[in-house]
Amino acid sequence: MGSKKRDEEVVLITGATGGIGTVTANLLHNNGYKVYGTTRNLNSAPKTSFKLLQLDVTEDTSVKGCIEEIISKEGKIDVLINNASFSLCGSVTYLSAKDFQAQFETNFFGVHRMISEVLPGMLEREEGKIINIGTLGGRAAMPFQAPYSSTKAALAIYTDTIRMELQTKGIKVSLVEPGDIKTDFQAGRKFAKGYENDLVAQQVVDLYHENERKGTPPKRVAKKIHKIIRKNNPKPRYLVGLMQTFLVGFLFRLLPISVQVWGLMWYFKIPRN
């Protein structure tokens, strides 16, 4: 892909009407890529400089229709950026299996649906890039976000696995792991039944929100994604964020689980007894 003109490269990014998705789509569009973004509700979506399509990543027919529409117009998809996700917060005391299933349908199975539909064309051309958007919370357990953190942990291993499988077929796969990013992500958070009566959960989620308000500008993530697209051989994983993001990412590779858990409970002020 490094030898192509950028205006020939077709990029598809899911969840493109907010936060990292919008900023990334705009940056790539402004750099000459043919960008297609997606949204679940096209009627209420804001106007964009890039092309916007309706897509529900939890529905097979919706995914298939979206991919077919782009292929019919462009003949290919060079880069797939799986960004669509949301966070469900609350104590496991109140979370049902259906709550976890709903989280996995979007954040994990939605990614696999997209890749499954895009992959045949990439395999036929023996080239392409797949970039999955994870989070630092896929490495470190995030209390009162068990469904979200679990999906991102699963996504990290999934991404590493398919990278190995596709490495010799001309398809490059990478995972971007942002730390706290200053976006409207908190506006899309959902809350489990009983959350309104759980003071500890509310305290922890308030800290998430505070960290995000002070977080890294999303343009830094967008620039990293652009850099990955331009690289012939991108790395498996990319941490993005402030210095503490890299510090936490480094420490969590070295510290035993017991120390990690103690540190997180101390940081979030979670009672230990």
Residue, then its C-alpha position, 0 to 999 in steps of 0.5 A: m500500500g505504501s506505493k499507492k496514491r492516497d486518493e486511490e485508497v478506500v478506508l472504511i471506519t465504523g462508529a464515525t459520528g463521534g470521538i475518535g471515529t469522527v476525528t480519524a475520518n476527517l483527518l484521513h479525508n483531508n489527506g486524500y483518502k476515500v473515506y466511508g464512515t458508518t453510523r447506526n442512525l443515518n437520519s439523526a447523524p450530523k453532516t460530514s465531509f466524508k461519505l456516511l453509511q448506515l450500519d449496525v455491526t450487530e446485524d449480519t445483513s446490515v454488515k453485508g449490505c454496507i460492504e457490498e455498497i462500498i465494493s459496488k462503488e469502489g471495487k475494494i476496501d483497502v483499510l478497515i478500521n473497527n472503531a464502533s463500541f460502547s461501555l456498559c457500567g455497573s456492578v457484576t451483582y446486577l449484570s445479567a448474561k444478556d448485558f454481557q452478550a449485548q456488549f460482546e455483540t457490538n464490541f467483539f462480534g461486530v468486529h468479527r462480522m466486519i472482518s469476515e465480510v471485508l476479508p475475501g476481497m483483501l485475500e483476493r488482492e493479497e493486500g489490505k490493512i485491518i486496524n482494531i481500536g481497543t483500549l488500555g482497559g483491555r490490558a488492565a481490569m477496569p472495575f465496574q466496567a467488566p463487560y467493556s473491559s472483557t470485550k477489549a481484552a478478547l479483542a486484543i487476543y483476537t487481533d494478535t491471533i488473526r495478525m499471525e494468520l494473515q501475515t503471509k497473505g499480504i494483510k496487516v493487522s494492528l491494535v490501537e490501545p488508547g488510554d483516557i481520550k478527551t471525547d464524548f465517549q462518556a455520553g454513550r455509556k450505559f448503566a446496569k440496573g442497580y447502578e443508581n444505588d451503588l455509591v462505589a460504582q458511581q465513584v469509580v465511573d466519576l473518576y473515569h469521566e474526570n480522567e477522560r475530560k483531562g485526557t489525550p486529544p483524539k487527534r493524537v489517536a487519529k494521527k497514529i492510525h494514519k501512521i499505521i496506514r502509511k507503514n508497510n509493516p506496522k507493529p502489532r500494538y500501539l499504545v496512545g495517550l499521555m505518559q501515564t498511559f505508557l507507564v501503566g502499559f509497561l508496568f502491567r507487563l511486569l507486575p504480578i496480577s495481585v499487585q495490579v489488582w491492589g494498585l487498581m483498588w487503591y487508585f479507584k478507592i475501592p474498599r478492600n474489606 
